[in-house]
Amino acid sequence: MNSLRIHAASVLALLLVSVTTPAAAQDDLDRQLQIVYDRLSGKSPTADWDAGDIEEAQLIAFRSLLPALSSEVAEERERSRQQFEAISLHAARPDAEAERVHWCQMMLGAQNAVIPKAARVWMLRNLAEVGGNESIERLEQLLNDRDGDVRELARLALVRIPSEGAVAVLERALGRSIENNDPEWTAAIIAGLGHRRALTSPDRLGEL
Amino acid sequence: MNRPRPDSRSAADASPSGISRRRFLATAAAASAPLFIPATALGRGPLAAASERLTIGVIGVGNMGGAHLNTLLGHREVQVVAVCDVDAKKRESAEQRVENRYASASGSSSYSGCQSVNEYESVLAREDIDAVLIAAPDHWHSTIAIAACAAGKDVYCEKPLSLTIRQAEAMVAAARRYGRVFQTGSQQRSYSNFRFACEMVRSGRIGKVERVNVGIGMPSTARAFDPQPVRDGLDWDRWLGPAPWQPYNAERCSGSYSGGWRMVRDYSGGMTTDWGAHHIDIAQWGLGRDQDGPVRVLPPGVEGADTLRWVYDDGVVLERGNANGVLFQGTDGKVEVNRGHLRTWPGDLQKTPTSPTEVNLYRSQGHFDDFLQCIRTRRRPITDVAVGASSVTVCHLGNIATWVGRAIEWDPKNRNIVGDEAASRWLDRPGRAPYGNGGAA
């Protein structure tokens, strides 16, 4: 284990006990977390990190930022969302595919009923910005989520992710929507396919 | 010395189609007399006959739209026949102002010729309206403007032109497809001191331009607000329109010039686009770069950039900050211009007016007057939609580089970000159902 691993492990340990951490220790934790955030968002270099270090640091950042994404305090919510997004966008830089995929996989894994909706919504918006093929299957499932906002954000994410797989999902969703006689959702899916200039089912439109 | 760049506009730029409403006015003026106030009421000087008067609908009557409305109500060639806003209080107040003004001007006790509506589609559906003035928040500009062009209306659209680069391109395409006159509200091009500054720069009076500084503010960000009850009379869902759904908060939709929706990324590009649509627009004009743009953008903190920077293919650097307005720096001197002053180094650069052998740029007699004149002549106005699109593209690129936190390469010919898929996603944003995508597809 190199020095970074030791550093990351100590941050993780502090995180696990942070509920009962005294103020001074909390400040120390915050400082150490900021170092992790700065590295993951490109504000300071990560040249001395290997792939394992980065995954570990991403896990720490994800766990530490997740609660505040749905904080009842607007300033906390805003700060954590901006930090979270900075990490997303840096992970999606050219030639860092493994980093982006790992970050997205954590967001996808948190798309469940245990996670507060405000956090889910922010992660869906991040998936729209940086998600790729790894996100398609889960986003297709979310098109049927009980929550209408989640469904709409999953649709928008699929519209924005530039993969053919996303188009195929939207086309399948169009077919289901037509069968279910849901004109509003059908119009939304068609608009999404139109945005992608990818509507490949003119015959289906003719049936409408 | 810089080789002067010829002004790109020419008679060949003139739009092809004519004005359709004349038919309506010529035949209906008498029948609709209560709707049309006497020409004497609309201003001093030679009077505009009803058949020569342009009818306008104002879409968005908040801070900017309200200010435009005041201008329109004092204009002898214009009659405001509709106001639209998703806030009932604002639109009813605007309607009252129009009717009071026209009643007072005509010496009547009342006037009732101004329609007040919540949905912009109602304005566009009227065949008797020649043009629309769009002053809704930025995230609505492209949807409304493109629909207006398709409905055969000429368009004056507030700056910044669009929320995204692809929306701006779609607006240009719509204006051309439907042959509409389209003025972008970057009115500094109609001010003589900005024009003279750009003429001096393009004529080579400061030598080869090396750097341009623009006094603009910061990009918008992802803000968070506490939910509040929607205030009475506001159609909140329609205010959001194509933007992602969010609960109402008064600050979120405030029209404050330094905060409010202007600093929320879902609705605006922040001060980079709000002031960039003025000062970067002038920088582009002075550099003669309306047809292309920078090739590289560096956010603060990247590759030694201490502030946001755009780099052009000839090495010229455009930079945020260190200017009170726009500061052009050349090998032989400097020109700084804003709405209050024009300064040159050396000081005597500005003593001599631009000569016929130097670069002479489009002389607008006033930004709105230029729009009206172009409606009649079918020529392209001084800040034609393509100019607005070019300038706002530079602004958006600055924001994209800042948001992704790295340098981006821009191919101005093919209008694509090179080699950065995640940054490229910010070229456009799909819209919330059922409000569409802002017309970008």
Interface residues (C-beta under 8 A of the other chain):
Chain A: S41 G42 K43 A74 E75 R77 E78 R81 Q82 E85 A86 L89 H90 A92 R93 P94 R100 R125 A128 E129 V130 D149 E152 L153 R155 L156 V159 R160 P162 E184 W185 A187 A188 A191 G192 G194 H195 R196 R197
Chain B: T221 A222 R223 A224 F225 D226 P244 W245 G301 W403 V404 G405 R406 G419 D420 E421 A422 S424 R425 D428 R429 P430 G431 R432 A433 P434 G436 N437 A440 A441
